[in-house]
Amino acid sequence: MSLKTAIVRQFGKPSGLVGSLAGNIMARRSSNRIRNKKTVDLMQLQTDSRVLEVGCGPGLALALCAEHISDGRVVGLDHSPVMIKQAQRRVLRAEHATKVALHVGGIEKLQDWQSAFDRIYSLNVIQFIPNKADYFRAVLDALDTDGTCFTTYQPRLDNDDPNGAAAMADEISALMQSVGFQKIDCTEIAAGPTPAICVSGIKGSEGPST
């Protein structure tokens, strides 16, 4: 197996020295940094927002969230201890680092946070989740009424299908609507040769949309 192949596989669940290298690539690549910043911008955070990132990786977006939130809470979840350690180092430099909590674990942890957040987001995580419908149901349960889910996806490699993000956005939109999200919207984020798309949806108080 080539080093490049090994690193690409590590993006799913980084571990060991190669996983640490994958995390450093995520943190330094310009398209990743743009995607993280613009997703955080889309969330329109308030000082008292309660935010969860699923698959927080090296903590780029978490650190940005912590700069906005002084009275709320920021939670980062990742099933890779390597990524949690990198996120912890990065978040400690943020202005409101004490508002950030980091947890090792997968999406099963969402059941522990019923109606706990007003924003839940992920960046380039959805492609690694085998049962996406179950994931969005769990996110819906963890959101307060009128809370919003943001899911950003961008093909990782420059030679990936340029329409890959649009196809994923269509799949995400359909799944979110099927489990009960409302006011679903897609926003294109310009970052690299292939576009990134963020799909958002709101948890309403009227049950599944029709």
VEXKE-864280 format. One record per residue (C-alpha): residue in one letter; residue number from 1; x, y, z. Coordinates in steps of 0.1 Angstrom, whole numbers, plus 2048, in hexadecimal, padded with zeros to 3 digits. Each point is the difference from the previous one (the first is absolute). Layout:
(site A NUM (X Y Z))
...
REM end
This chain:
(site M 1 (800 800 800))
(site S 2 (80E 822 7F7))
(site L 3 (804 81C 81A))
(site K 4 (7E6 815 7ED))
(site T 5 (7E6 7E4 801))
(site A 6 (807 7FA 825))
(site I 7 (7FA 825 808))
(site V 8 (7E0 802 7EB))
(site R 9 (7F2 7E2 814))
(site Q 10 (809 811 820))
(site F 11 (7E8 81D 7FA))
(site G 12 (7E4 7E9 80A))
(site K 13 (80E 7F8 823))
(site P 14 (823 80D 805))
(site S 15 (817 7EC 816))
(site G 16 (825 7FE 809))
(site L 17 (81B 813 7EE))
(site V 18 (7EF 7FF 7DE))
(site G 19 (7E0 80C 810))
(site S 20 (812 81D 80F))
(site L 21 (80E 809 7DE))
(site A 22 (7DD 7FE 7F1))
(site G 23 (7F4 819 81B))
(site N 24 (81D 818 7F8))
(site I 25 (7F6 7FF 7DB))
(site M 26 (7DC 807 809))
(site A 27 (80B 81E 815))
(site R 28 (817 80F 7E7))
(site R 29 (7EF 7FA 7DE))
(site S 30 (7F2 821 7F4))
(site S 31 (7DF 7F2 7F3))
(site N 32 (7FA 7F0 822))
(site R 33 (806 820 812))
(site I 34 (7E8 813 7E8))
(site R 35 (7E6 7E5 804))
(site N 36 (802 801 826))
(site K 37 (7FE 826 801))
(site K 38 (7E3 804 7E8))
(site T 39 (7EC 7E5 811))
(site V 40 (804 811 821))
(site D 41 (7F6 821 7F0))
(site L 42 (7E0 7F0 7F3))
(site M 43 (7F6 7F6 823))
(site Q 44 (7FD 825 80B))
(site L 45 (80B 7F8 823))
(site Q 46 (7F5 815 81E))
(site T 47 (813 804 820))
(site D 48 (7E8 7E7 811))
(site S 49 (7FE 7E6 7E4))
(site R 50 (803 7DB 80A))
(site V 51 (813 7EF 7E5))
(site L 52 (80B 7DC 7F9))
(site E 53 (818 7F5 7E5))
(site V 54 (7FE 7DC 7F6))
(site G 55 (822 7F3 7F4))
(site C 56 (813 81F 80B))
(site G 57 (822 7F4 7F3))
(site P 58 (81D 817 809))
(site G 59 (7E9 81B 80D))
(site L 60 (801 81B 7E5))
(site A 61 (7DB 809 802))
(site L 62 (7FE 7FA 826))
(site A 63 (81A 81B 805))
(site L 64 (7ED 818 7EA))
(site C 65 (7DF 7F9 813))
(site A 66 (812 806 821))
(site E 67 (809 823 7F4))
(site H 68 (7DB 808 7FD))
(site I 69 (7F1 7EF 81E))
(site S 70 (805 80F 823))
(site D 71 (7E0 7F5 812))
(site G 72 (7F6 7E0 7EE))
(site R 73 (812 7E0 7FA))
(site V 74 (815 7EF 7E5))
(site V 75 (803 7DA 7FE))
(site G 76 (817 7ED 7EA))
(site L 77 (7FB 7DB 7F9))
(site D 78 (818 7E8 7EE))
(site H 79 (805 7DB 802))
(site S 80 (826 805 7FB))
(site P 81 (814 808 820))
(site V 82 (81C 80D 7E9))
(site M 83 (7E8 81B 7F2))
(site I 84 (7F3 809 823))
(site K 85 (823 807 80B))
(site Q 86 (807 816 7E2))
(site A 87 (7DF 812 805))
(site Q 88 (808 806 825))
(site R 89 (821 810 7F8))
(site R 90 (7F0 817 7E6))
(site V 91 (7E2 809 814))
(site L 92 (815 80A 81E))
(site R 93 (80C 81E 7EC))
(site A 94 (7DC 80C 7FA))
(site E 95 (7F2 81E 813))
(site H 96 (7E4 7ED 812))
(site A 97 (812 7DE 803))
(site T 98 (7EF 7F8 821))
(site K 99 (7DF 7FE 7EE))
(site V 100 (80C 7E2 7EB))
(site A 101 (7FC 7DC 80B))
(site L 102 (80F 7E3 7EB))
(site H 103 (7F4 7DC 800))
(site V 104 (80D 7E0 7F1))
(site G 105 (7E4 7EC 7F0))
(site G 106 (7EB 7FB 7E1))
(site I 107 (7DC 80A 7F7))
(site E 108 (7F2 7E9 81B))
(site K 109 (80A 81C 818))
(site L 110 (7E4 816 7F2))
(site Q 111 (7E6 7ED 814))
(site D 112 (810 80E 820))
(site W 113 (7F8 824 7F5))
(site Q 114 (7DB 801 7FB))
(site S 115 (7F4 824 7F6))
(site A 116 (822 80E 80B))
(site F 117 (80B 815 7E2))
(site D 118 (7F3 81B 7E9))
(site R 119 (81A 7F8 7E5))
(site I 120 (810 7DE 7F7))
(site Y 121 (818 7FF 7E3))
(site S 122 (819 7E9 7EE))
(site L 123 (81A 806 7E5))
(site N 124 (80A 7E3 7E9))
(site V 125 (7F3 7E6 818))
(site I 126 (7DF 7F5 7F0))
(site Q 127 (812 7EB 7E6))
(site F 128 (80E 7EA 81B))
(site I 129 (7DE 7F9 811))
(site P 130 (7F0 7E0 7F3))
(site N 131 (7DD 806 80C))
(site K 132 (7FA 825 7F8))
(site A 133 (7DB 7FF 808))
(site D 134 (806 7F4 823))
(site Y 135 (81A 81B 804))
(site F 136 (7E9 81C 7F7))
(site R 137 (7E5 7F2 817))
(site A 138 (819 801 81C))
(site V 139 (80A 824 7F7))
(site L 140 (7DB 80A 800))
(site D 141 (7FB 7F2 823))
(site A 142 (81F 812 80D))
(site L 143 (7F4 822 7F3))
(site D 144 (7E8 818 811))
(site T 145 (7E1 80A 7ED))
(site D 146 (80B 819 7E6))
(site G 147 (823 7F3 802))
(site T 148 (813 7FB 7DF))
(site C 149 (815 7E4 7F2))
(site F 150 (81D 80A 7E8))
(site T 151 (811 7E5 7EB))
(site T 152 (81D 80A 7EA))
(site Y 153 (80F 7E9 7E6))
(site Q 154 (81C 805 7E7))
(site P 155 (812 7E5 7EC))
(site R 156 (822 7FC 810))
(site L 157 (816 7FC 7E1))
(site D 158 (804 819 7E4))
(site N 159 (7F9 7E5 7E6))
(site D 160 (7E0 7F5 810))
(site D 161 (7DF 803 7EE))
(site P 162 (7F8 826 7FF))
(site N 163 (7DB 7F7 802))
(site G 164 (806 7EB 81F))
(site A 165 (7F7 81B 819))
(site A 166 (7DF 807 7EE))
(site A 167 (7F7 7DB 7FF))
(site M 168 (807 7FD 826))
(site A 169 (7EC 820 807))
(site D 170 (7E2 7F1 7EE))
(site E 171 (803 7E0 815))
(site I 172 (804 814 820))
(site S 173 (7E2 817 7F8))
(site A 174 (7E9 7E2 7F9))
(site L 175 (80B 7EE 820))
(site M 176 (7FC 81F 816))
(site Q 177 (7DD 806 7F2))
(site S 178 (7F6 7DB 805))
(site V 179 (809 801 825))
(site G 180 (7EF 821 807))
(site F 181 (817 81D 7FA))
(site Q 182 (7F0 81F 7F1))
(site K 183 (80B 81E 7EB))
(site I 184 (81C 7ED 7F0))
(site D 185 (819 815 7EE))
(site C 186 (820 7FA 7EC))
(site T 187 (81D 819 7FF))
(site E 188 (81E 7FD 7EA))
(site I 189 (822 808 80F))
(site A 190 (81C 808 7E8))
(site A 191 (81E 7ED 80D))
(site G 192 (818 7EF 7E7))
(site P 193 (7FA 7F2 7DD))
(site T 194 (7E1 7EC 80C))
(site P 195 (7E5 813 812))
(site A 196 (7F5 7FA 824))
(site I 197 (7DB 801 808))
(site C 198 (7F0 805 822))
(site V 199 (7DD 7F2 805))
(site S 200 (7EC 80F 81D))
(site G 201 (7DF 7F7 80F))
(site I 202 (7EB 80C 81E))
(site K 203 (7EF 7EB 81A))
(site G 204 (7DC 80D 801))
(site S 205 (7E5 7FB 819))
(site E 206 (7E7 7F3 7E8))
(site G 207 (80E 7DD 7F9))
(site P 208 (80D 7F3 7DF))
(site S 209 (7FC 817 7E2))
(site T 210 (7EA 7F3 7E3))
REM end
